[in-house]
Every structure is written in structure tokens, then in C-alpha cells.
Amino acid sequence: MQQHVTPPPRRRMIVGISGATGNIYGLRLLEVLRRLDIETHLVMTKPGERTLAYETDLKVRDVRAMADFSYNDADIGAAIASGSFRTMGMVVAPCSVRSLAAIAAGNTDGLLTRAADVCLNERRRVVLMFRETPLHAGHIRAMAQATENGAIVFPPVPAWLVVTVPRDWRRKSRTGETADLCRRIGQGVFASKAGLVIPKVIVLDDDVDPTDVKELVWAFATRCHPLLGHAVFNDIEGAPLLAYLLKSEKVSGHTGKIVYNCLAPDEWGEALPMRASFRHGYPAEIVDRVRRRWNEYGVS
Ligand SMILES: Cc1cc2nc3c(=O)[nH]c(=O)nc-3n(C[C@H](O)[C@H](O)[C@H](O)COP(=O)(O)O)c2cc1C
């Protein structure tokens, strides 16, 4: 007898992108969910579209194309406005003060907040990557209220920032020395508002792919000198959310910060030695062709 096996329904997740800084978190989430074959339903608020233009070169249509389905925030009749539309839940990344406060208050005048509200009704997981510092009591009350409603408030706390510099940076810099460049990068980053929550900066040459953790570890292992490869900044303002801070630092809001200098040593100049790896040892077209073949043979 022939048996018909119905495949399990595809898992779905709602992704909200609101108008706080850090829309890269929402974009990366869409990429990861696609890789995991989770069907994505995207709703981006108008301020979210605006911050996208400030922070990336992407157009709204590029972001929409990263999701399986996308909706306007004004479309409060969209599928995701109803709890009967089954999903795993919702992540709002990044989540602005306005969206957090609306979700906390059950104010559902836009699709993003409505979708979050129905997920909470249905006891589905709602994660709010709340982005604001410093916080006043109203923010803290809204976080507490959203938590009581069932949401998980998860402020993104970046462990480090990676800065990549172009190969010809020496020609444009004051001294042409890596130590001077790294110190100046640290001064700029740690004095900025965004830098308040960043404790570590890693500076790389542009032959290292900053989105590939293996590459990052390679650069750290091979280019960061144990004695000379860092610039330390003592006793400066920092966000108290980092797990490794001492109790006294959490209370004072002051800690030490560091820039790791993973640039090729000054003595090498611009001519970096060839890296002994498949990816870097052959022309890009050969690497691509071999990788394609591996895919065809099913060995990648
Ligand atoms: C460049 C830019 C950066 C902003 N950054 C933040 C932020 O980090 N956190 C925040 O709560 N609001 C931020 N805002 C303000 C929000 O966009 C604004 O409050 C908006 O009403 C949020 O609406 P929404 O929640 O519907 O997206 C920013 C606005 C702009 C233009």
C-alpha cells in the first residue's frame, strides 16, 4: 500500500524592524532565518526605513527581498495581524523606545505592534532587541511591563566592534603607524554615543573578511602582537550590561576599554605576504569554480 507522508509545515517567524539604530541586527536575522529555512514575515516601520538609509546603502526593496513575505506597517489587515496565523513568534530587531512602549501598553495602532501583541496573546515568544542608552525610569518601566506581558527584552550588547581599514591607510594617516591609528580609532569610537556600549574594538586590514569569525581569529592569532598589539583606555564610561564587569564597575558605569591592533606590522608596509590557504592562494575565479564543483559533487 502506498503511503502519503505530508511534510511538516514550514516554520514561520515574524521579524520587525523599527526606527532605532542597529537595523543590521534585523538584516542579519533575516539572512540567518533564510539559511535555516524558516519562512520570514517582515514588517518595517517608516522610521525603520529612515534609519536603514542612514546606516546602510540598502534600499527598502532590498530588505523586503530578504524576507519571504513583507508588509507595510500601516497594513493592519495583514495575515500577521491575526493570532490564528501560526508562527514561532516575533523578533523586533532593533526595537525603538516607541515600539517598546507601545508593545508594553498594548497599543496596536501599527502592524509591527499589532503582530507583537497577538503573539503575546497566543503566548508565543516575542523578543525585543531594545536599543537606547542611557535609560530613564520610563524606559525601565516599559521594559518591566513588556516583560510582564510575556515579551523577552534583550538589549543587544555588542561584545566588540570590528573596524576594517583600506590597504592604503598609511598614505592618508598622520604618522603611518598602526599604534597611532588604533589609538585614534579608539578615541573616536569610545567618545561616541554608540561607543558607550562597545568595550572592545578590533582593527583589521581589508584582506580579512570581518564577517567571518574564522578570519577574525586568524587575524588575531597572526597579526596581533602580544606586547604592542593593543591600545588600552582606562576608566571610561561604559554600559553596565556586560556580564564580565566587576560589581563596582556596574555601579560606577566606568570600566576599561581596549583596541586590538590586528593590522599587519608596520615593517611589512602595504605589500602583505600571500596567505597560505585555498581561498587566498588562488585567483578568485578558480576558487569559485572549484567550490561550485564541490557543491555539485556534494562534498562541500
Ligand atoms: C538616525 C536615527 C536614529 C535613531 N535611533 C534611535 C534609537 O537608537 N533608539 C530609539 O528608540 N529611537 C531612535 N530613533 C528615533 C525613532 O526612529 C523614533 O522615535 C520613531 O518614532 C520610532 O518609531 P517606530 O518605533 O515606529 O519605528 C532614531 C531616529 C533616527 C532618525
The ligand as an SDF file (V2000), in Angstrom:
LIG
                    3D

 31 33  0  0  0  0  0  0  0  0999 V2000
   19.0820   58.2240   12.6770 C   0  0  0  0  0  0  0  0  0  0  0  0
   18.0620   57.9200   13.7350 C   0  0  0  0  0  0  0  0  0  0  0  0
   18.4550   57.1020   14.7890 C   0  0  0  0  0  0  0  0  0  0  0  0
   17.5450   56.7960   15.8110 C   0  0  0  0  0  0  0  0  0  0  0  0
   17.9430   55.9670   16.8170 N   0  0  0  0  0  0  0  0  0  0  0  0
   17.0700   55.5770   17.7490 C   0  0  0  0  0  0  0  0  0  0  0  0
   17.4500   54.6350   18.7580 C   0  0  0  0  0  0  0  0  0  0  0  0
   18.5800   54.1240   18.7890 O   0  0  0  0  0  0  0  0  0  0  0  0
   16.5070   54.2680   19.6540 N   0  0  0  0  0  0  0  0  0  0  0  0
   15.2400   54.7580   19.6270 C   0  0  0  0  0  0  0  0  0  0  0  0
   14.4470   54.3710   20.4730 O   0  0  0  0  0  0  0  0  0  0  0  0
   14.8510   55.6920   18.7130 N   0  0  0  0  0  0  0  0  0  0  0  0
   15.7250   56.1010   17.7600 C   0  0  0  0  0  0  0  0  0  0  0  0
   15.3400   56.9950   16.7890 N   0  0  0  0  0  0  0  0  0  0  0  0
   14.0130   57.6150   16.8830 C   0  0  0  0  0  0  0  0  0  0  0  0
   12.9200   56.7220   16.3260 C   0  0  0  0  0  0  0  0  0  0  0  0
   13.1290   56.4870   14.9460 O   0  0  0  0  0  0  0  0  0  0  0  0
   11.5680   57.4210   16.5400 C   0  0  0  0  0  0  0  0  0  0  0  0
   11.2910   57.5110   17.9210 O   0  0  0  0  0  0  0  0  0  0  0  0
   10.4280   56.7240   15.8430 C   0  0  0  0  0  0  0  0  0  0  0  0
    9.2220   57.3730   16.1740 O   0  0  0  0  0  0  0  0  0  0  0  0
   10.3150   55.2490   16.2110 C   0  0  0  0  0  0  0  0  0  0  0  0
    9.1460   54.7460   15.6000 O   0  0  0  0  0  0  0  0  0  0  0  0
    8.9000   53.1910   15.3610 P   0  0  0  0  0  0  0  0  0  0  0  0
    9.0110   52.5170   16.6790 O   0  0  0  0  0  0  0  0  0  0  0  0
    7.5130   53.1220   14.8060 O   0  0  0  0  0  0  0  0  0  0  0  0
    9.9000   52.7290   14.3740 O   0  0  0  0  0  0  0  0  0  0  0  0
   16.2230   57.3230   15.7680 C   0  0  0  0  0  0  0  0  0  0  0  0
   15.8500   58.1380   14.6960 C   0  0  0  0  0  0  0  0  0  0  0  0
   16.7540   58.4220   13.6970 C   0  0  0  0  0  0  0  0  0  0  0  0
   16.3160   59.2940   12.5460 C   0  0  0  0  0  0  0  0  0  0  0  0
  1  2  1  0
  2  3  1  0
  2 30  2  0
  3  4  2  0
  4  5  1  0
  4 28  1  0
  5  6  2  0
  6  7  1  0
  6 13  1  0
  7  8  2  0
  7  9  1  0
  9 10  1  0
 10 11  2  0
 10 12  1  0
 12 13  2  0
 13 14  1  0
 14 15  1  0
 14 28  1  0
 15 16  1  0
 16 17  1  0
 16 18  1  0
 18 19  1  0
 18 20  1  0
 20 21  1  0
 20 22  1  0
 22 23  1  0
 23 24  1  0
 24 25  2  0
 24 26  1  0
 24 27  1  0
 28 29  2  0
 29 30  1  0
 30 31  1  0
M  END
$$$$
